[in-house]
């Protein structure tokens, strides 16, 4: 992970959530309904992926501690795509390094975003939402907040499966990209709406179907 050298710390300012209490209630209700039915409808794929990974050897589910809504810790779930201990001791990898550590099955799952299907359980459980900032590890949050303490406002939202930053900023393996993602997440906080979330989900589905890498 590269460091930002000569970057002045940004002042802490107030960011207001554009979604009122009823909007947040409706958003959570939609998350529960869609994740529940999504798990049911996609259950054959869950079983198929589970068996394929199991036959290839190794554990099937990968979990990692992240920081989410209101700064609370939770475990994010994914189908395992990399060899065991690929990120030993929490050492971050660049996208190229991650791909080198991926199994053949894992590379296919990652390219088609099938590795993230278990996160529907995170959504159902309330740890995540369909749309929101991607959850980060505490070690990286600490580094980000050294430069921009406004990351604290990200805690006002449940982390999401997708977001504008996910679509347009891609995988964040440098501090520069993390700071850009933060700016986009804060903009999402101050402009978000149910209609906007619907548009983001549609764009995400289109990107996945069209084979876009992000």
Backbone bond lengths (Angstrom), bond angles and torsions (degrees), N, CA, C in turn:
res aa  C-N    CA-C-N  psi(-1)  N-CA   C-N-CA  omega(-1)  CA-C   N-CA-C  phi
1 X - - - 1.456 - - 1.526 109.27 -
2 X 1.294 117.15 120.23 1.451 119.82 -178.60 1.525 110.81 -75.94
3 X 1.329 116.55 152.86 1.455 120.89 179.60 1.524 109.66 -101.68
4 X 1.332 114.35 150.11 1.455 119.26 175.49 1.514 106.86 -90.05
5 X 1.309 117.49 114.53 1.448 121.30 -172.75 1.525 112.32 -84.61
6 X 0.926 157.81 -131.76 1.452 162.25 154.12 1.528 113.72 -5.28
7 X 1.320 118.10 38.50 1.457 121.61 178.35 1.519 108.00 -105.83
8 X 1.315 117.29 120.92 1.452 120.62 179.99 1.522 109.95 -73.86
9 X 1.324 114.99 145.39 1.455 119.65 178.69 1.522 109.96 -68.82
10 X 1.311 115.97 133.13 1.459 122.03 -179.34 1.519 109.17 -82.64
11 X 1.321 116.95 141.67 1.460 121.45 -178.15 1.532 110.67 -69.52
12 X 1.312 115.54 148.03 1.461 121.53 176.97 1.522 108.96 -77.66
13 X 1.325 116.12 123.38 1.461 121.37 178.49 1.522 109.36 -127.87
14 X 1.314 116.87 170.97 1.458 120.97 -176.63 1.531 110.57 -92.54
15 X 1.321 115.74 132.45 1.462 122.29 174.27 1.523 107.65 -119.84
16 X 1.336 116.57 126.01 1.462 121.18 -177.06 1.526 110.96 -98.76
17 X 1.314 114.78 137.08 1.458 121.62 178.95 1.528 109.22 -71.72
18 X 1.332 116.39 123.63 1.463 120.69 -179.35 1.520 112.24 -72.80
19 X 1.321 117.89 -15.64 1.466 121.57 -176.88 1.531 109.39 -97.70
20 X 1.324 116.69 122.52 1.454 120.14 -179.67 1.531 111.17 -78.14
21 X 1.322 116.67 -179.29 1.457 121.13 -173.67 1.524 112.01 -61.94
22 X 1.318 117.69 -36.65 1.466 120.10 179.01 1.515 111.31 -71.92
23 X 1.310 116.42 -34.83 1.457 120.01 176.17 1.511 111.29 -64.97
24 X 1.332 116.04 -41.06 1.471 120.34 178.30 1.522 111.34 -67.35
25 X 1.340 116.09 -36.24 1.465 120.35 177.28 1.530 110.23 -64.44
26 X 1.341 116.26 -45.83 1.468 120.87 179.44 1.530 110.70 -64.12
27 X 1.313 116.04 -38.88 1.473 120.92 179.34 1.526 110.19 -62.19
28 X 1.337 116.12 -43.99 1.470 119.72 179.56 1.526 111.10 -66.52
29 X 1.328 117.25 -39.82 1.459 121.28 178.70 1.523 111.04 -62.57
30 X 1.326 116.18 -42.50 1.468 121.39 177.93 1.528 109.89 -63.19
31 X 1.312 116.64 -41.67 1.473 121.01 178.23 1.527 111.17 -58.36
32 X 1.340 116.10 -45.00 1.463 120.70 -178.19 1.524 110.73 -63.43
33 X 1.321 116.15 -48.54 1.467 120.98 -176.98 1.529 111.42 -64.54
34 X 1.334 116.30 -49.10 1.466 119.85 -176.37 1.524 112.50 -69.22
35 X 1.320 117.79 -38.68 1.467 119.47 178.97 1.521 110.90 -67.83
36 X 1.330 117.09 -38.73 1.467 121.29 178.86 1.521 110.89 -61.54
37 X 1.334 115.68 -50.99 1.467 118.97 -179.88 1.527 111.45 -70.56
38 X 1.324 116.75 -31.47 1.455 119.82 177.33 1.515 111.82 -63.05
39 X 1.329 116.48 -42.36 1.460 121.02 178.48 1.530 110.67 -62.81
40 X 1.324 116.27 -40.98 1.471 120.33 179.76 1.531 111.00 -66.09
41 X 1.332 115.77 -49.99 1.466 120.60 -176.95 1.529 111.47 -63.98
42 X 1.331 116.22 -37.87 1.469 120.83 -176.07 1.526 113.12 -91.32
43 X 1.326 117.45 4.34 1.465 120.79 -177.71 1.536 113.74 -54.66
44 X 1.354 119.52 -38.33 1.471 118.20 176.47 1.533 112.56 -60.99
45 X 1.332 116.56 -36.35 1.466 120.28 178.62 1.524 110.08 -69.46
46 X 1.335 116.71 -39.94 1.469 120.22 176.61 1.532 110.14 -56.52
47 X 1.328 115.71 -46.98 1.465 120.69 -177.74 1.526 110.52 -64.83
48 X 1.334 116.74 -43.53 1.454 121.40 -178.87 1.527 111.19 -62.74
49 X 1.342 116.15 -48.86 1.468 120.29 179.97 1.524 110.30 -63.11
50 X 1.324 116.87 -41.13 1.460 121.59 178.76 1.523 110.75 -57.29
51 X 1.338 116.55 -47.11 1.460 120.83 -177.52 1.526 111.65 -68.13
52 X 1.325 117.17 -39.21 1.468 121.03 -179.53 1.530 110.52 -63.64
53 X 1.341 116.37 -46.29 1.472 119.72 179.41 1.526 110.49 -65.99
54 X 1.323 115.57 -39.18 1.462 120.20 -179.51 1.521 110.93 -63.02
55 X 1.324 116.11 -42.03 1.464 120.72 179.86 1.530 111.37 -68.53
56 X 1.339 116.26 -29.70 1.460 120.37 179.74 1.524 111.40 -75.82
57 X 1.344 115.84 -13.29 1.456 120.28 179.22 1.515 112.38 97.57
58 X 1.319 115.83 149.39 1.460 119.74 178.37 1.519 112.53 94.05
59 X 1.334 115.48 173.79 1.459 120.65 179.48 1.517 110.80 -74.20
60 X 1.318 116.00 152.97 1.463 121.58 -173.77 1.521 112.12 -91.33
61 X 1.327 116.74 -44.68 1.459 121.28 -175.61 1.532 110.65 -101.72
62 X 1.329 114.59 134.04 1.456 122.07 176.56 1.524 107.67 -109.93
63 X 1.306 117.63 130.29 1.459 120.41 176.65 1.520 109.70 -127.17
64 X 1.311 114.77 147.37 1.464 119.98 -178.26 1.523 108.83 -146.11
65 X 1.320 116.17 139.90 1.460 120.14 -179.37 1.518 111.02 -71.62
66 X 1.314 115.68 131.13 1.456 122.00 176.33 1.527 108.81 -131.41
67 X 1.328 115.45 168.85 1.454 121.81 177.90 1.521 108.28 -109.06
68 X 1.336 115.63 128.57 1.454 119.24 -173.81 1.518 114.78 -124.36
69 X 1.313 115.09 -141.33 1.464 123.90 -175.47 1.528 110.88 -55.99
70 X 1.324 115.47 130.55 1.461 123.78 -179.54 1.534 112.45 61.06
71 X 1.332 116.32 22.44 1.454 120.84 176.87 1.515 114.16 76.17
72 X 1.335 117.08 14.98 1.466 120.74 -178.29 1.526 111.24 -84.67
73 X 1.321 115.70 146.36 1.456 121.56 178.05 1.529 110.56 -80.83
74 X 1.323 115.50 145.31 1.459 120.67 172.71 1.521 108.10 -153.68
75 X 1.324 115.96 167.46 1.455 120.56 178.01 1.526 109.72 -103.78
76 X 1.327 115.54 123.93 1.454 120.87 176.38 1.527 108.04 -88.51
77 X 1.330 116.78 139.36 1.456 121.62 -176.45 1.525 111.38 -110.14
78 X 1.334 115.07 139.47 1.455 121.92 175.40 1.526 108.84 -145.12
79 X 1.329 115.63 158.02 1.461 118.17 167.65 1.527 106.32 -72.89
80 X 1.319 116.09 137.30 1.464 119.81 -177.57 1.530 110.75 -66.23
81 X 1.320 115.54 130.44 1.468 120.94 179.56 1.531 112.28 -117.41
82 X 1.330 117.17 -20.61 1.463 120.46 -177.48 1.524 110.94 -110.26
83 X 1.315 115.24 163.30 1.450 120.49 176.24 1.525 109.99 -63.89
84 X 1.301 116.74 155.06 1.454 121.56 179.69 1.533 109.62 -60.53
85 X 1.333 115.60 140.00 1.467 123.24 179.82 1.525 112.55 67.54
86 X 1.349 116.95 21.75 1.466 119.71 178.64 1.529 111.16 -64.98
87 X 1.333 116.49 -29.07 1.457 120.63 175.66 1.526 108.98 -119.59
88 X 1.312 114.41 51.80 1.452 121.59 -177.55 1.525 111.08 -57.41
89 X 1.322 115.55 138.32 1.467 123.04 179.87 1.527 113.11 62.47
90 X 1.353 116.02 19.27 1.459 119.81 176.43 1.509 114.45 74.64
91 X 1.330 117.37 15.01 1.468 120.92 -179.68 1.530 109.26 -70.06
92 X 1.347 119.56 120.77 1.459 122.27 -178.35 1.517 111.89 -70.03
93 X 1.305 115.40 153.78 1.464 121.43 178.62 1.525 109.90 -123.29
94 X 1.331 115.44 149.28 1.447 119.27 171.69 1.519 107.87 -73.90
95 X 1.329 116.89 168.73 1.468 119.80 -179.76 1.523 111.03 -60.63
96 X 1.326 117.70 -40.66 1.470 120.43 179.10 1.522 111.01 -63.69
97 X 1.321 116.97 -41.99 1.465 120.81 179.37 1.519 111.23 -66.15
98 X 1.327 115.95 -38.01 1.463 119.78 178.73 1.521 110.70 -63.05
99 X 1.323 116.53 -42.01 1.464 119.98 -179.11 1.528 110.75 -66.06
100 X 1.329 116.90 -33.05 1.462 120.08 178.11 1.528 111.25 -67.44
101 X 1.341 116.22 -26.87 1.454 121.17 -179.41 1.532 112.71 -90.36
102 X 1.328 116.97 -2.28 1.460 120.16 -177.33 1.522 111.92 -80.43
103 X 1.320 114.77 145.04 1.457 119.94 172.15 1.522 108.21 -75.87
104 X 1.323 116.58 168.77 1.469 119.58 178.92 1.525 110.27 -62.19
105 X 1.322 116.15 -43.92 1.468 120.52 177.81 1.525 109.79 -65.24
106 X 1.330 116.30 -42.10 1.455 120.83 -178.89 1.517 113.14 -61.70
107 X 1.322 116.74 -37.11 1.463 120.26 179.54 1.530 110.76 -64.70
108 X 1.338 115.86 -39.72 1.469 119.99 177.61 1.527 109.96 -65.30
109 X 1.322 117.18 -44.67 1.461 120.96 -179.76 1.517 110.96 -62.22
110 X 1.331 116.53 -42.12 1.471 121.05 -178.78 1.521 111.08 -66.90
111 X 1.323 117.21 -43.25 1.462 120.90 -178.31 1.519 112.15 -62.88
112 X 1.338 116.61 -29.58 1.467 121.16 -179.01 1.528 112.44 -106.51
113 X 1.334 116.28 10.03 1.469 123.20 176.19 1.528 112.97 60.86
114 X 1.318 116.89 20.43 1.460 120.36 178.62 1.525 111.37 -75.12
115 X 1.318 116.98 -19.53 1.471 120.11 -179.84 1.526 112.20 -65.61
116 X 1.344 116.70 -19.97 1.451 120.30 -175.93 1.529 113.47 -93.78
117 X 1.315 117.55 1.20 1.464 120.15 -179.86 1.533 113.77 -56.46
118 X 1.340 119.62 -38.94 1.468 118.63 178.94 1.525 114.12 -60.29
119 X 1.330 117.81 -15.77 1.460 119.85 179.18 1.516 112.82 -69.20
120 X 1.331 117.15 -11.19 1.466 119.51 172.64 1.527 110.16 -61.93
121 X 1.333 117.05 -30.13 1.459 120.70 175.68 1.525 110.12 -70.28
122 X 1.343 117.28 -34.41 1.463 120.53 174.12 1.529 111.18 -63.17
123 X 1.337 115.35 -38.88 1.463 120.23 179.00 1.523 109.94 -67.47
124 X 1.319 117.01 -46.93 1.465 121.34 -179.73 1.522 111.04 -60.36
125 X 1.319 116.32 -36.46 1.463 121.74 -177.64 1.527 112.65 -77.01
126 X 1.334 116.43 -15.09 1.460 120.10 179.36 1.507 114.48 95.83
127 X 1.337 117.46 0.82 1.466 120.44 176.87 1.519 111.54 -72.14
128 X 1.352 115.39 -30.28 1.458 120.67 -175.27 1.518 110.59 -136.03
129 X 1.319 115.83 173.35 1.459 123.78 175.45 1.522 107.29 -129.08
130 X 1.316 116.74 169.50 1.464 118.37 175.96 1.525 110.52 -67.63
131 X 1.321 116.69 -38.65 1.467 120.52 -179.26 1.528 109.16 -123.69
132 X 1.306 115.69 129.07 1.457 121.24 179.73 1.514 109.34 167.80
133 X 1.309 118.06 173.36 1.475 121.22 -179.67 1.518 111.20 -64.06
134 X 1.311 117.02 143.08 1.455 119.82 177.13 1.528 109.09 -66.84
135 X 1.333 117.61 134.75 1.473 120.48 -178.29 1.520 111.18 -71.20
136 X 1.301 115.85 143.65 1.465 121.11 -176.35 1.521 110.61 -118.01
137 X 1.323 115.66 163.37 1.453 121.87 174.86 1.529 110.06 -81.63
138 X 1.326 115.55 151.05 1.460 120.85 -175.61 1.530 111.60 -59.10
139 X 1.324 117.17 -38.26 1.463 120.36 -177.42 1.524 111.41 -61.08
140 X 1.336 117.31 -36.45 1.456 120.34 179.23 1.530 111.77 -80.35
141 X 1.342 116.05 -33.79 1.460 119.36 176.27 1.526 110.14 -60.38
142 X 1.320 116.66 -41.90 1.459 120.68 178.89 1.529 111.08 -59.96
143 X 1.327 116.38 -41.69 1.472 120.66 179.97 1.533 110.83 -67.32
144 X 1.331 116.07 -40.85 1.466 120.49 179.54 1.522 110.83 -64.06
145 X 1.347 116.07 -44.19 1.461 119.98 -176.06 1.519 112.92 -69.41
146 X 1.328 117.30 -18.27 1.464 119.81 174.03 1.526 110.55 -65.00
147 X 1.332 115.73 -29.36 1.461 121.22 -179.62 1.518 111.23 -98.89
148 X 1.345 116.27 -43.67 1.464 120.57 -177.96 1.528 110.07 -135.21
149 X 1.333 117.13 95.45 1.463 121.55 -177.88 1.524 113.68 -67.48
150 X 1.336 117.29 -7.15 1.451 120.22 179.36 1.526 112.84 -69.65
151 X 1.334 116.00 -2.41 1.469 118.97 173.81 1.525 110.20 -57.65
152 X 1.330 116.84 -25.57 1.466 121.04 -178.10 1.530 111.16 -57.07
153 X 1.340 117.62 -26.96 1.465 120.88 -179.94 1.527 112.34 -73.38
154 X 1.323 116.81 -18.30 1.468 120.47 176.40 1.520 109.88 -63.43
155 X 1.329 117.11 -27.04 1.457 121.38 -179.97 1.523 112.82 -66.26
156 X 1.334 117.54 -10.76 1.465 120.97 178.61 1.528 111.33 -75.38
157 X 1.350 116.38 -11.29 1.470 121.02 -176.20 1.521 110.87 -120.65
158 X 1.324 116.07 148.61 1.460 119.26 169.50 1.526 108.08 -72.10
159 X 1.315 117.74 139.28 1.470 120.24 175.62 1.526 109.32 -59.89
160 X 1.318 116.58 155.62 1.463 119.74 -175.93 1.521 114.70 -124.98
161 X 1.323 114.27 163.50 1.459 120.83 173.39 1.518 110.50 -71.82
162 X 1.325 115.30 -29.95 1.462 119.94 -179.74 1.518 108.98 -147.75
163 X 1.321 115.99 166.92 1.466 122.21 -178.86 1.523 107.87 -169.01
164 X 1.326 118.19 168.62 1.465 119.30 174.02 1.525 111.76 -56.32
165 X 1.340 116.87 -38.67 1.465 120.23 179.86 1.524 111.31 -65.86
166 X 1.328 116.73 -37.66 1.466 120.52 177.62 1.516 110.45 -62.43
167 X 1.323 115.81 -42.10 1.465 120.49 -177.07 1.522 112.84 -71.96
168 X 1.337 116.52 -40.70 1.460 119.82 -169.06 1.529 114.99 -110.64
169 X 1.340 117.15 -12.14 1.460 118.80 179.33 1.523 111.81 -109.60
170 X 1.337 116.55 -17.68 1.451 121.05 174.85 1.508 114.23 70.13
171 X 1.336 115.12 -162.81 1.465 121.68 -179.25 1.524 109.73 -67.50
172 X 1.331 116.96 129.27 1.464 121.10 -175.73 1.520 110.54 -99.97
173 X 1.324 116.37 99.66 1.462 121.17 179.60 1.523 112.43 -114.34
174 X 1.345 116.90 11.49 1.469 121.15 175.32 1.528 108.50 -135.99
175 X 1.317 116.46 157.20 1.458 120.90 178.61 1.527 110.91 -63.08
176 X 1.322 116.61 -36.56 1.462 120.37 179.17 1.526 110.73 -58.76
177 X 1.336 116.24 -44.57 1.459 119.77 179.26 1.523 111.70 -68.23
178 X 1.329 116.48 -33.89 1.458 119.80 178.57 1.518 111.26 -65.71
179 X 1.329 116.87 -39.70 1.455 120.71 178.66 1.526 111.05 -69.36
180 X 1.333 116.39 -36.19 1.461 120.27 175.58 1.517 110.13 -65.16
181 X 1.338 116.04 -42.86 1.464 120.55 178.25 1.526 110.60 -61.23
182 X 1.326 116.65 -40.61 1.458 120.07 178.82 1.517 111.11 -60.64
183 X 1.322 117.47 -44.39 1.466 120.74 178.02 1.526 110.68 -58.75
184 X 1.324 116.81 -40.45 1.457 120.88 -179.71 1.530 111.18 -70.36
185 X 1.327 116.73 -37.00 1.467 120.62 178.01 1.525 111.22 -66.30
186 X 1.325 116.95 -39.23 1.458 120.74 178.80 1.527 111.09 -68.38
187 X 1.320 116.27 -35.94 1.461 119.66 175.68 1.527 110.03 -65.85
188 X 1.343 116.33 -39.94 1.461 119.77 177.03 1.524 110.31 -60.77
189 X 1.332 117.80 -42.56 1.463 121.85 179.73 1.520 111.30 -56.44
190 X 1.328 117.25 -42.51 1.459 121.76 -173.94 1.529 113.77 -85.35
191 X 1.325 116.86 -2.72 1.479 120.08 -178.14 1.528 113.29 -130.83
192 X 1.328 118.36 -3.65 1.464 120.16 -169.80 1.521 113.33 -66.29
193 X 1.330 113.71 151.35 1.459 122.44 178.32 1.526 107.74 -157.32
194 X 1.318 117.28 166.15 1.460 120.99 178.91 1.525 110.68 -64.56
195 X 1.323 116.73 -38.66 1.463 120.42 178.68 1.531 109.95 -66.62
196 X 1.318 115.91 -40.28 1.457 119.36 177.96 1.522 111.17 -64.23
197 X 1.333 117.10 -39.69 1.463 121.09 177.33 1.526 110.82 -61.62
198 X 1.330 115.75 -42.28 1.469 120.45 179.11 1.526 110.57 -59.67
199 X 1.323 116.74 -41.90 1.462 120.87 179.48 1.525 111.26 -65.49
200 X 1.335 116.74 -40.36 1.462 120.71 179.56 1.522 110.55 -64.26
201 X 1.337 116.94 -42.71 1.468 120.85 178.61 1.528 110.23 -61.76
202 X 1.326 116.73 -44.22 1.470 120.60 179.65 1.526 110.95 -61.64
203 X 1.324 117.35 -43.31 1.466 121.36 179.18 1.527 110.81 -65.01
204 X 1.333 116.31 -35.97 1.463 120.41 178.89 1.519 110.71 -66.88
205 X 1.326 116.50 -46.01 1.468 120.89 178.52 1.522 110.57 -60.43
206 X 1.323 116.61 -43.38 1.465 120.81 178.98 1.526 110.95 -62.16
207 X 1.334 116.83 -41.56 1.463 121.29 -179.52 1.516 110.68 -64.18
208 X 1.356 116.75 -40.37 1.457 120.47 -180.00 1.520 110.66 -67.15
209 X 1.336 116.09 -46.21 1.462 120.60 -179.63 1.522 111.73 -63.16
210 X 1.327 116.38 -36.61 1.468 120.49 -178.90 1.515 113.05 -80.41
211 X 1.337 115.78 -3.92 1.461 119.81 177.24 1.503 116.35 83.68
212 X 1.347 116.83 16.45 1.462 119.67 179.92 1.511 110.12 -69.15
213 X 1.331 117.02 137.95 1.455 122.61 177.45 1.513 109.82 -92.22
214 X 1.336 117.11 127.65 1.454 120.61 176.00 1.512 109.67 -156.59
